[in-house]
Amino acid sequence: MLAAARAAKVISRGGDLLSRGGFFPAEAGGSLAGRANSEVMRVNRGDWPVVVTDRCAHSCAEAMGFADQDEARAWLHEQIRARGAVTDRLPAAVAGRRSRSGYFVVIEDEVLLPLAEDRDGAAQWIATNCVIFPSRRGSSAAPLSLSGRRLLAEIELLPHAVERFQQYCGGSADPAAARRELYEVLAPTARATSRPPRWSGTRHADFYLVAGVEGEYVLPCRIGGGRRPFDATTCIHRSRDLFELSGDRLLARCGLGADAVPARSAGRALIERGGACHARLAWHRPSWAPARSEARWWLVLAPRLAVPVAWRPERRSRPLIALGLIDRRPVLVRLLDRLRGLARRRTSAPKRPGASRGRGSTGGRPSRTPARRR
């Protein structure tokens, strides 16, 4: 009788927390009743209550079609109470998922909640996200059989993928705009492959979205946990190493031919005297530069001085090819730069033999200068 009363008290406490919208035992009610035969309850990780965060509730609402996150949170609370189990071993359908703590709440054939420990050290779990089981979303076409927009309709572009697009591929600063841009860039040529390109150096994934005329975009994809069957975890571009370089290291990767950057041009002089230490590669054409249809990117040497470049990834040592020099600096700046160049050439020019002799020097021969009359 005493044990049964204690068990009833524990279940009642869980109900009080439910009514307050707080946290809940992650074990099924049956396991609580099973503990009624024990005089003392042992507190361990499996017994910790679970806090459903706003992000977790929002993900659940989007994925499962609830009206709002409050409705989704209430549903999650009930599922955790009735069927939830804390574990560090995942079912095969959601294998490969990660959490901050290594633990998850599994609601079989429904949802997976990655868990984090409470930052304040309280004995409770924090559910940080809601991942829907693939079977719960219903079957979808095999990604390897799809391409273009049909393939992208099955893939959610995660925030990290959008951030990498912004960082290395000239995406807009606004994340929503960058997401739309990435979608439009990928859509015309998107295809799925079971193996990534060798140059990508990416980790294992369920499949890889490859796009671009040269196949220069790679997005590793895995079984999703949101509105779409799959998630693109990051965005890799084949040129990412070039955009990490600057100055001489960047110039060393560019073929600066004499026909593109003339010997006596401002750009050549700037490079030769080491003044292009801040040279950088820009994805988009500078606003002051005229359009060049054959240019892929722009090598900016200095303010209003740039070299449009083509990209040949098969040339590993120098994949950038200079296409010319665009100088839109003010006239006075260009004039002063030209005068400095002339002065440097005069001081560095080799002296002619005999140039240092005086005008009266005869080299040992009799002087032809007539003597002055006294």
C-alpha positions in Angstrom: 0.0 0.0 0.0 2.8 2.4 1.0 4.7 1.7 -2.3 1.6 2.2 -4.4 0.8 5.5 -2.7 4.4 6.7 -3.4 4.1 5.8 -7.0 0.8 7.6 -7.3 2.4 10.7 -5.8 5.2 10.6 -8.4 2.6 10.4 -11.3 0.6 13.2 -9.7 3.8 15.4 -9.6 4.3 14.8 -13.3 0.7 15.9 -13.9 1.3 19.1 -12.0 4.3 19.9 -14.1 2.3 19.2 -17.2 -0.4 21.6 -16.1 2.2 24.3 -15.6 3.8 23.8 -19.0 7.1 22.8 -17.5 9.1 19.6 -17.8 8.1 15.9 -17.7 9.5 12.5 -16.9 10.9 11.0 -20.1 9.9 7.4 -19.2 6.6 5.8 -19.9 3.9 5.6 -17.3 4.3 1.8 -17.2 7.9 2.2 -16.0 6.8 4.5 -13.2 4.3 2.0 -12.1 7.0 -0.7 -12.2 9.0 1.3 -9.7 6.1 1.3 -7.3 7.5 -2.0 -5.9 10.7 -0.1 -4.7 10.8 1.7 -1.4 13.4 4.2 -2.7 13.5 5.9 -6.2 17.0 6.3 -7.6 17.7 9.5 -9.6 19.7 9.0 -12.7 19.9 10.4 -16.2 17.0 8.2 -17.4 14.8 9.7 -14.7 15.6 13.4 -15.5 12.6 15.4 -16.6 12.7 17.0 -20.1 12.2 20.7 -21.0 10.8 21.3 -24.4 12.4 24.5 -25.8 10.7 27.0 -28.2 13.0 25.8 -31.0 12.0 22.2 -30.4 8.3 23.0 -30.4 8.6 25.2 -33.5 10.4 22.5 -35.4 7.7 20.0 -34.4 4.9 22.4 -35.5 6.5 23.0 -38.9 7.2 19.3 -39.5 3.9 17.9 -38.3 1.5 20.7 -39.3 0.4 22.0 -35.9 -1.3 25.4 -35.7 1.4 26.8 -33.5 4.3 25.9 -31.3 2.1 25.8 -28.2 0.0 23.0 -29.7 3.1 21.2 -30.8 4.6 21.5 -27.3 1.5 20.1 -25.7 1.6 17.1 -28.1 5.3 16.5 -27.3 4.6 16.6 -23.6 2.0 14.0 -23.9 4.1 11.8 -26.1 7.1 12.1 -23.8 5.0 11.2 -20.8 3.3 8.2 -22.5 6.0 6.8 -24.8 9.3 8.7 -24.4 12.5 7.0 -23.5 16.0 8.5 -22.9 18.7 6.7 -24.7 22.2 7.1 -26.3 21.4 4.4 -28.9 19.4 5.4 -31.9 17.1 3.3 -34.1 18.5 2.6 -37.6 16.0 5.0 -39.2 17.6 8.0 -37.5 21.2 6.7 -37.1 23.9 9.3 -37.4 22.1 12.1 -35.6 24.0 14.0 -32.9 23.2 15.8 -29.8 25.2 18.0 -27.4 25.0 15.4 -24.6 25.0 12.2 -26.7 21.5 11.4 -25.4 18.1 11.6 -27.1 14.4 11.2 -26.3 13.0 8.5 -28.7 9.3 8.4 -29.3 9.2 5.2 -31.4 8.3 5.7 -35.1 7.3 9.3 -34.4 10.0 11.8 -33.3 13.6 12.1 -32.0 14.5 14.9 -29.6 18.3 15.7 -29.2 19.1 16.5 -25.6 21.5 18.9 -23.9 22.3 19.1 -20.2 21.1 22.1 -18.3 23.7 24.9 -18.2 22.9 25.7 -14.6 23.6 22.1 -13.6 20.0 21.2 -12.8 19.0 17.6 -13.1 16.9 18.0 -16.2 17.3 17.5 -20.0 16.8 20.3 -22.5 15.2 19.2 -25.8 16.9 21.3 -28.5 15.3 20.1 -31.7 12.6 17.8 -33.1 13.5 15.3 -35.7 10.7 13.4 -37.5 11.1 9.7 -38.3 11.2 9.1 -42.1 8.3 6.7 -41.8 6.2 9.5 -40.2 6.7 11.8 -43.2 5.6 9.1 -45.6 7.6 7.7 -48.5 9.3 9.9 -51.1 11.1 9.2 -54.3 14.6 8.0 -54.2 16.9 11.1 -54.4 19.3 9.5 -56.8 16.5 9.3 -59.4 15.7 13.0 -59.2 17.3 16.2 -60.5 16.8 19.9 -60.7 13.8 21.4 -58.8 12.3 18.1 -58.1 15.4 17.1 -56.2 15.5 20.4 -54.3 11.9 20.0 -53.3 13.0 17.0 -51.2 15.8 18.9 -49.5 15.9 21.5 -46.7 18.8 23.9 -46.9 20.0 24.1 -43.2 21.3 27.4 -41.8 24.9 26.2 -41.9 24.6 25.6 -45.7 23.3 29.1 -46.2 26.0 30.6 -44.1 28.7 28.9 -46.1 27.1 30.1 -49.3 27.2 33.6 -47.9 30.8 33.2 -46.8 32.4 31.7 -50.0 29.9 32.1 -52.8 28.9 35.8 -52.7 25.5 35.2 -51.1 23.5 38.2 -49.8 24.0 39.3 -46.2 20.3 38.6 -45.4 19.9 34.9 -44.7 16.4 34.6 -46.3 17.7 36.3 -49.5 20.8 34.1 -49.5 18.6 31.0 -49.2 16.6 32.0 -52.2 19.8 32.7 -54.2 21.3 29.4 -53.3 18.2 27.6 -54.4 18.2 29.4 -57.8 21.9 28.7 -58.3 21.4 24.9 -57.6 18.1 24.3 -59.3 19.2 24.3 -63.0 21.9 21.6 -62.7 21.2 19.9 -59.3 21.7 16.1 -59.3 22.3 13.5 -56.5 25.3 11.2 -56.3 26.2 8.4 -53.9 29.8 9.6 -53.7 31.2 13.1 -53.4 33.8 14.6 -55.8 37.4 13.9 -54.7 38.2 17.5 -54.2 35.4 18.1 -51.8 37.0 16.4 -48.7 33.6 16.1 -47.1 32.4 13.6 -44.6 30.1 10.7 -45.1 26.4 11.5 -45.9 23.4 9.7 -47.2 23.9 11.3 -50.6 25.4 14.4 -52.2 23.8 17.2 -54.1 26.1 18.3 -56.9 25.4 21.3 -59.0 27.0 23.9 -61.3 28.3 23.8 -64.9 31.6 22.3 -63.7 30.0 20.5 -60.7 31.6 23.0 -58.4 28.9 22.9 -55.7 28.6 20.0 -53.3 26.0 19.8 -50.5 26.1 16.7 -48.3 22.6 15.5 -47.5 21.2 13.3 -44.8 17.8 12.1 -43.6 15.9 15.2 -42.5 14.2 16.2 -39.4 12.0 19.0 -40.6 9.5 19.9 -43.3 11.4 17.9 -46.0 12.7 14.3 -46.2 16.4 15.4 -46.4 18.6 18.1 -45.0 21.6 19.7 -46.7 24.1 20.2 -43.9 26.6 22.5 -45.6 27.6 24.1 -48.9 31.1 23.4 -50.4 32.4 25.2 -53.4 35.5 24.0 -55.3 37.1 27.5 -55.2 36.7 28.0 -51.4 40.5 27.8 -50.9 41.1 30.8 -53.3 38.7 33.0 -51.3 40.7 32.3 -48.2 43.8 33.7 -49.7 45.0 37.3 -50.1 48.0 39.4 -51.1 51.0 37.6 -52.6 49.6 34.1 -51.9 46.5 34.9 -54.0 48.6 36.5 -56.8 50.7 33.4 -57.0 47.5 31.4 -58.0 46.8 33.8 -60.9 48.3 33.8 -64.4 49.1 37.5 -65.0 50.2 37.4 -68.6 51.9 40.5 -70.2 48.9 40.8 -72.6 46.4 41.0 -69.8 48.5 43.1 -67.3 51.1 45.1 -69.4 54.6 45.6 -68.2 54.4 49.3 -67.6 50.8 49.3 -66.4 49.7 50.5 -62.9 48.7 47.0 -62.0 52.0 45.5 -62.9 53.9 48.2 -61.1 51.8 47.7 -58.0 52.4 44.0 -58.0 56.2 44.3 -58.6 56.8 46.8 -55.8 54.7 44.7 -53.3 51.9 47.2 -53.1 49.2 44.6 -53.6 49.5 43.0 -50.2 45.8 43.5 -49.7 44.7 42.0 -53.0 41.6 39.9 -52.6 39.2 37.9 -54.7 35.7 39.2 -55.1 32.8 37.1 -56.2 30.8 40.0 -57.7 31.9 42.7 -60.1 32.8 46.0 -58.3 30.1 48.6 -58.9 32.7 50.9 -60.6 34.0 48.3 -63.1 32.5 47.7 -66.6 30.9 44.3 -67.2 33.1 41.5 -68.6 31.0 38.6 -69.8 33.9 36.1 -69.7 35.0 37.1 -66.1 34.1 34.6 -63.4 35.4 36.7 -60.5 37.4 39.9 -59.8 40.9 40.2 -58.4 40.8 43.6 -56.6 44.4 45.0 -56.3 43.6 48.4 -54.7 40.6 50.8 -54.5 39.2 51.1 -58.1 41.9 48.9 -59.6 41.0 45.3 -60.4 41.7 42.4 -62.8 38.8 40.4 -64.1 39.7 36.7 -64.0 38.5 33.5 -65.5 38.5 30.2 -63.6 40.1 27.0 -64.8 39.9 24.5 -61.9 41.8 21.9 -63.8 44.9 24.1 -63.6 45.7 23.3 -60.0 48.7 25.6 -59.5 47.2 28.7 -61.2 43.5 28.3 -61.8 42.9 32.0 -62.2 43.5 33.6 -65.6 43.8 37.4 -65.8 41.6 38.9 -68.6 42.8 42.5 -68.4 43.2 45.5 -66.1 40.5 47.9 -65.1 41.8 51.2 -63.7 39.1 53.6 -62.5 41.2 55.6 -60.1 41.1 59.4 -60.1 43.3 61.1 -62.8 45.5 62.7 -60.2 46.2 59.4 -58.5 47.1 57.8 -61.8 49.3 60.7 -62.8 51.3 60.5 -59.5 51.6 56.8 -59.8 53.0 57.1 -63.3 55.5 59.7 -62.2 56.6 57.5 -59.4 57.1 54.7 -61.9 59.2 56.8 -64.2 61.4 57.9 -61.3 61.9 54.3 -60.2 62.9 53.2 -63.7 65.5 56.0 -64.0 67.1 55.2 -60.7 67.2 51.5 -61.5 68.4 51.8 -65.1 72.1 50.7 -65.6 74.6 53.5 -66.3 76.3 53.6 -69.7 80.1 53.2 -69.8 81.9 56.5 -69.4 78.8 58.3 -68.2 80.5 59.2 -64.9 83.5 60.8 -66.6 83.8 64.6 -66.5 83.3 66.6 -69.7 87.1 67.3 -69.9 88.2 63.7 -69.6 90.2 62.5 -72.6 91.0 59.0 -71.4 94.8 59.7 -71.6 94.7 61.3 -75.0 95.9 64.9 -75.6 93.3 67.5 -74.8 91.8 69.4 -77.8 90.7 72.2 -75.6 92.6 75.3 -76.6 94.7 77.0 -73.9 93.5 80.3 -72.6 95.4 83.4 -73.7 97.3 85.2 -71.0 
